[in-house]
Amino acid sequence: MKILLGGVPFGCDNIGDEAILASVIGVFRRICPSAELVVCTGDREGTERKFGLKTAPLYGFDRAIPASRLAESLSGVDFYVWAGATGLSDYPEMACSLLETVHAAGVRSIVWNVGMNDVFNPSFFTLGGRKRAFADRIRSVCGLDLERMWRERRIRAVRHRLARALSRCDLIVVRDPKSLESLRRCGPFPDAVSGADTAILQTQCRWDELPWSDSERDVFQSASARMAVCISQQSRIREFDTFTAWLDSTLESRPGLHAVTLPMNPKADYEVMLKLRESSRHPERILPLRFLEPEQVQAVASRCDFILSSRLHLLILGLNNLVPGVGIARGSKISDFISQFGLVTAGSTDRLDLPAMTAAVESALTHRDEFRLRAKFVRAELLADLEHAVGLLKQTLESSGRD
């Protein structure tokens, strides 16, 4: 059996996506060990070296390699698997283009633990340039909101296209119950199920395998408490100076606390983390790390006391070791996941909720053992949901009649 994994911009400096990929590969190798796995990725050499499998180009996420060219890699493929991330709402039309190409070639398809926010990515539903200027002019003259009308029409069209493309999939598993609710706003999908983000299976490297300098290790180990921080460059915090001031105040109120920055995009996010350190009154207590592999990031997160992140998957990697955290929302995906653990979002990248952020830090540092007891139970439930979905996946693959 030949399985092609795609639909996500793997190999593009997103540690969360790479955690998903590593975990998905582990699932397929466990339930279908004789299958040939091929991954669509922007880092073909690195992916082949790490996982010992074949790769294909990253169709659809590079203008030079449009989704229509996916047909080039479908020869002999039994299943195309769209695995992970929040693509149902982040790039829905790209997802449809990929699935339409797959179905036109007669290849069976599976949607595996893909998330869906309560709203679509606004960047695809906003007018720009002359169209925006024209709409603004009409609204000022007669009060008619052409942009809103256009956006609502576009959203209806995308929902209809998603319903049509997904209706041909052999199995649909979404990341969480909230994603399932959002999906069913596009169509009934009675057989779709909720699983769990596959990255909850991410493993971690040994502590002595971490590739950091002696000075980084010394600073990390000198702290009596550690707060892992990640601020996304993709959706920057508008109140950056306010956040920096809050971080300084938090460090001052707890002399032994250090902030450990863990960029989930080791290029773009890292630059934001450096700016955070440069803007701080206490740069000596902010340790900027830049690890490239999810197993490395999880190893560091596991030895922190708290996670503060506007990237979902740093929170997931921390919770894999029952480390509490607070999210800074970018859409609903962070809240949808961490709320299952009784955790909250402290506002959004547009508007922070500093009191909620402070309360979350205080609770985490003073009630860690109580949280671990609750979180262990929730994590067990998520693992059970994921294992149920794995069973459905195994049945679907076996229905092909090929091994």
Secondary structure, 3 states (H helix, E strand, C coil): CEEEEECCCCCCCCHHHHHHHHHHHHHHHHHCCCCEEEEECCCHHHHHHHHCCEEECCCCCECCECHHHHHHHCCCCCEEEEECCCHHHHCHHHHHHHHHHHHHCCCEEEEEEECCCCCCCHHHCCCCHHHHHHHHHHHHHHCCCHHHHHHHHHHHHHHHHHHHHHCCCCEEEECCHHHHHHHCCCCCCCCCEECCCHHHHCCCCCHHHCCCCHHHHHHHHHCCEEEEEECCCCCCCCCHHHHHHHHHHHHHHCCCEEEEECCCCCCHHHHHHHHHHHHCCCHHHEEECCCCCHHHHHHHHCCCCEEEECCHHHHHHHHCCCCCEEEEECCCHHHHHHHHHCCCEEEECCCECHHHHHHHHHHHHHCHHHHHHHHHHHHHHHHHHHHHHHHHHHHHHHCCCCC
